[in-house]
Amino acid sequence: MVSDTGRARGARSTRSKLDQALRADKDLKLVAYIMGGHPNRKRSIEVGKKLATSGVAALEIGIPHSDPLADGPVIQRAGQAALEHGINVEGCLEVAAAIAAEGTPVVLMTYINPILAYDPRKFAAEAAQAGVAGVIVPDLPVEESEPVAGWLRSASLDTIFMVSPTTSAHRLQSICEHSSGFVYCVTVTGITGARKEIPAGMKELIQQVRSHTELPVAAGFGISRPEHMKALRGTADAAVVGSAIVAEIDKGSDPVKLVKELLKACR
Amino acid sequence: MSHPERGRFGPYGGQYVPETLMGALEELEDVWHEAKADTQFQLELAGHRRAFVGRPTPLYSATRLGEHFGGAHIHLKREDLCHTGAHKLNNAVGQALLALRMGKKRIIAETGAGQHGVAVATVCARFGFECTVYMGTEDMRRQSMNVRRMKLLGAEVVEVTAGTKTLKDATSEAIRDWVTNVRTTHYIIGSVVGPHPYPEMVRDLQRVIGDEAREQYLSVDGKLPDVVIACVGGGSNAIGVFTAFLDDKDVALVGVEAAGEGVRTGHHAASLVGGRPGVLHGSYSYVLQDRDGQILPTHSVSAGLDYPGVGPEHAFLRDAERVEYVAVTDKDAIAAFKLCTRLEGIMPALEPAHALHHAGVMAREYGPGGRILVCLSGRGDKDMDSIDGV
C-alpha cells in the first residue's frame, strides 16, 4: 500500500545530485554498471574508480543476490562470482564508499532480500554515510515500497523506480510520483543483457514518462552499443550500460575503452 | 479462514517482482475473480475435474497401516489416483482455463519432482498450448521418467544448470522467461508460492481436496478426524486439504516438511521449521537463507519438497499456531514409503511418505481409536530410482 509519506516527496524544491548529473544537456549522459566485488573486491574498486573518472554521469554498483530475477546470464554469473569471493552488503558499501570518493554519483542496485536481512534502516543510514546518492531495487514495485523507501528518503537517498513497456497508465503516474533522482525506463520486456537493437516503442514510453514527471529519464536493459547511444540521444536523458561492461571486466579487459567509445556516440 | 488483504496473509505474501510483471499479475487477479464468480466457468471446471482429472478421489481406510501403528484409524485421501498421478493437475486444469480466458497461446512452468511439469504438459496437450517446462539438471536426473513423459506430451523441457540445479533455480528461470514473454505467455506456478494472486488462486483451485475429504470423512461415521496431516514443500496439497478444516477448531492440522539428513545438519528443506522470514520468488514468507539474505542450498531425497521457500499462507498459519509444522528425515520417509507399499499395496510418492511417517508418530500418541487423515498427494512410481539407490 502506498503511504502518504510516499507521495509527499513529489514536489521538491532543490534537485538532487543525481537529478543534476543525469539531466541531458546537448549530450546523452552515460551510467555505467559494475557488480560490487566482481571479479573480486579489490579489482571492483579499481575498475569502479577508473570508470567514475572516465566521463560517466553516474556509476551503478550491484550488490549480488543468489536469486537475481531481473538479471540475465552475464550479471548472474558476475554476482555468483562475487558471492563466492565472500562479498556481502557490508563489503559492497565499502566498495561504494571508495568509489563515491571520486565525486561521481553512485547508485546501488540490489534485491529486497539482502536489504531486509541487513536491516533496511541500517542499510539506508550506512549507504548515505558511504556517499551513495540513490538506490534501485528491481523487485520492489511502488506498491511494496514502504516502509523501506521511506527510510531511504529519510537518509536523503534518492529512490529510483522502474517503468517498463508493460506498465499501465495509472501505475506510470504513481511510479513517477515515488521516484526521485531519475526514472529508470526499462526499454525491453525482459531481463538485463546486451541486445542488438533498441525496441520500437521506446521513444513513446519515454515520452509518456515525461508527461508525468520533470525528473531525468534513463533508459536501461539491453543497451550496449554506440548506435544505441545515437538512437537514445534526444529522447532519453541518460543510458545505463551494464552487461556489456561486466562482460569486458569478465574478459579481463579494461571497460574504460568501451565507455569512451559509447561516450563518443553520446555527443 | 484467512482472507488475504491486498494479497497478504498477515505480514506474509505481497508482490516482490520486477515491474514488467505487475501488469500481468493485475490481469491475472482480475480474470481469476471474474472466473470465480462465473457459473459457466465453475461448471466447465467441474466437468474437467470429473472426466479428465478423475474427481472426486476416494477416501481410503488404511487398516493394516493403522494396526501396524497401534490401532488408530488412518484414512488416506487418494490424490495419487488423480490423472497423471498427483494433486498437481487440480491446479493445472484451473489455470489452463484461465489462460484460455486471457487469450494466451503459450504456457510455462517450473518443476521439481516433475509432477507439476507433467500436469502442465498434460493440460497443454489437452487444450492446445505451446508448453515450456523449466527443470534443474539434478531433478532431471532423479526424475527421468517424468522428463520423458513431458516430452511425449509435447512439452519442451529446458534444463536449468544455474545454482543448485533444483526447483529454486527452475522457478527463477521460469520467472525470467515470463518477464521476457509476458504478453503471450501464462506462467502456471505449481504451488501456493510466488507473488499475489498465485498463493490465493492456487489454494482456491486445490481446496477441492479438503472439501471432498471433509464430506467423505463425515459420511463414514458422522465425525471429523482428530488430525489432518500433509507434506509441505511449497505447500499446495497441504493448503488444499487444510482449508476445509481451518474453522474446525477441534481438528489438529500438521504440515510435514523435509528434514533431509536432519534439521540440525543444515542439509534439509524445512523452511518453516528451520528458516526465517524473507523474500523469495515474489513473496514474503519463511525462507532458508544465510545471514546476508542469500538463499541457501537445500537437501531432500524428495525433489518435490526440495525448495527453500514455502507459501505465505503457511507462514501465517504457523505464526497463528493454527497449524503445527514438523520435519521428517529422508530415512524415515523412505521407511514409510516401503511400509505403505507393503502393508496397503499403495506406493506413495516420497513427498507424502514424509506425512505417512508422521501419521505413525501421531497414531502412537493417540492410541487405538485415534482418527487420522493423511493427504496422499501423489503416487510413487516416479521415485523408484531414488528408492533403489538407498
Interface residues (C-beta under 8 A of the other chain):
Chain A: M1 H65 S66 D67 L69 A70 G72 Q76 Q80 L83 N88 V89 Y111 I112 N113 P114 I115 L116 A117 Y118 P138 D139 L140 P141 E143 E144 F161 M162 V163 S164 P165 T166 T167 S168 R171 I175 V186 T189 G190 I191
Chain B: R6 G14 Q15 Y16 V17 P18 E19 T20 L21 M22 G23 A24 E26 A162 G163 K168 S172 I175 R176 V179 T180 N181 V182 R183 G278 V279 L280 H281 G282 V287 Q289 R291 D292 G293 Q294 I295
